[in-house]
Amino acid sequence: MGNGSNDVLELAARTFISSGDEVIYSKHAFAVYEIVTKAVGGIGVKGKATGGFWS
């Protein structure tokens, strides 16, 4: 349970990401992905979207 999606995403990140882990997310993802990844010591890797609307 969390107070909105940001809290839930932060809880998941703090549960599963360790310092130095690479975290892959879309360049169109919520900004909180990058922020929380850095906060827990992870390394953010932005993937580019392929195909569909965003390419």
CYANA upper distance limits for C-alpha pairs under 8 A (distance plus 0.5 A):
  1 MET  CA      8 VAL  CA      7.35
  2 GLY  CA      7 ASP  CA      5.73
  2 GLY  CA      8 VAL  CA      5.73
  3 ASN  CA      7 ASP  CA      6.19
  3 ASN  CA      8 VAL  CA      7.90
  4 GLY  CA      8 VAL  CA      7.19
  5 SER  CA      9 LEU  CA      6.56
  6 ASN  CA     10 GLU  CA      6.57
  6 ASN  CA     32 VAL  CA      7.04
  7 ASP  CA     11 LEU  CA      6.62
  8 VAL  CA     12 ALA  CA      6.73
  9 LEU  CA     13 ALA  CA      6.65
  9 LEU  CA     32 VAL  CA      8.19
  9 LEU  CA     33 TYR  CA      7.97
 10 GLU  CA     14 ARG  CA      6.61
 10 GLU  CA     32 VAL  CA      8.35
 10 GLU  CA     36 VAL  CA      6.50
 11 LEU  CA     15 THR  CA      6.61
 12 ALA  CA     16 PHE  CA      6.64
 13 ALA  CA     17 ILE  CA      5.83
 13 ALA  CA     36 VAL  CA      7.29
 13 ALA  CA     37 THR  CA      7.40
 13 ALA  CA     40 VAL  CA      8.00
 14 ARG  CA     18 SER  CA      8.20
 14 ARG  CA     40 VAL  CA      6.95
 17 ILE  CA     21 ASP  CA      6.69
 17 ILE  CA     23 VAL  CA      8.43
 17 ILE  CA     37 THR  CA      8.14
 17 ILE  CA     40 VAL  CA      7.47
 17 ILE  CA     42 GLY  CA      7.08
 18 SER  CA     40 VAL  CA      7.25
 18 SER  CA     41 GLY  CA      7.22
 18 SER  CA     42 GLY  CA      6.89
 19 SER  CA     40 VAL  CA      6.74
 19 SER  CA     41 GLY  CA      4.73
 19 SER  CA     42 GLY  CA      5.58
 20 GLY  CA     41 GLY  CA      6.49
 20 GLY  CA     42 GLY  CA      5.40
 20 GLY  CA     43 ILE  CA      6.53
 21 ASP  CA     41 GLY  CA      8.16
 21 ASP  CA     42 GLY  CA      5.38
 21 ASP  CA     43 ILE  CA      6.42
 22 GLU  CA     42 GLY  CA      6.33
 22 GLU  CA     43 ILE  CA      5.13
 22 GLU  CA     44 GLY  CA      6.41
 22 GLU  CA     45 VAL  CA      7.20
 23 VAL  CA     37 THR  CA      7.53
 23 VAL  CA     42 GLY  CA      7.16
 23 VAL  CA     43 ILE  CA      6.50
 23 VAL  CA     44 GLY  CA      5.50
 23 VAL  CA     45 VAL  CA      6.35
 24 ILE  CA     44 GLY  CA      6.68
 24 ILE  CA     45 VAL  CA      5.22
 24 ILE  CA     46 LYS  CA      6.44
 24 ILE  CA     47 GLY  CA      7.09
 25 TYR  CA     29 ALA  CA      6.96
 25 TYR  CA     33 TYR  CA      7.88
 25 TYR  CA     44 GLY  CA      8.05
 25 TYR  CA     45 VAL  CA      6.91
 25 TYR  CA     46 LYS  CA      5.78
 25 TYR  CA     47 GLY  CA      6.38
 26 SER  CA     46 LYS  CA      5.88
 26 SER  CA     47 GLY  CA      5.29
 26 SER  CA     48 LYS  CA      6.55
 26 SER  CA     49 ALA  CA      7.07
 27 LYS  CA     46 LYS  CA      5.65
 27 LYS  CA     47 GLY  CA      6.37
 27 LYS  CA     48 LYS  CA      6.42
 27 LYS  CA     49 ALA  CA      7.82
 28 HIS  CA     49 ALA  CA      8.43
 29 ALA  CA     33 TYR  CA      7.50
 30 PHE  CA     34 GLU  CA      8.45
 31 ALA  CA     35 ILE  CA      7.04
 32 VAL  CA     36 VAL  CA      6.30
 33 TYR  CA     37 THR  CA      6.52
 34 GLU  CA     38 LYS  CA      6.80
 34 GLU  CA     44 GLY  CA      6.69
 35 ILE  CA     39 ALA  CA      6.69
 36 VAL  CA     40 VAL  CA      6.78
 37 THR  CA     41 GLY  CA      6.89
 37 THR  CA     42 GLY  CA      5.42
 37 THR  CA     43 ILE  CA      7.09
 37 THR  CA     44 GLY  CA      6.74
 38 LYS  CA     42 GLY  CA      5.89
 38 LYS  CA     43 ILE  CA      7.11
 38 LYS  CA     44 GLY  CA      7.66
 49 ALA  CA     54 TRP  CA      6.52
 49 ALA  CA     55 SER  CA      6.26
 50 THR  CA     54 TRP  CA      7.51
 50 THR  CA     55 SER  CA      5.65
 51 GLY  CA     55 SER  CA      5.72
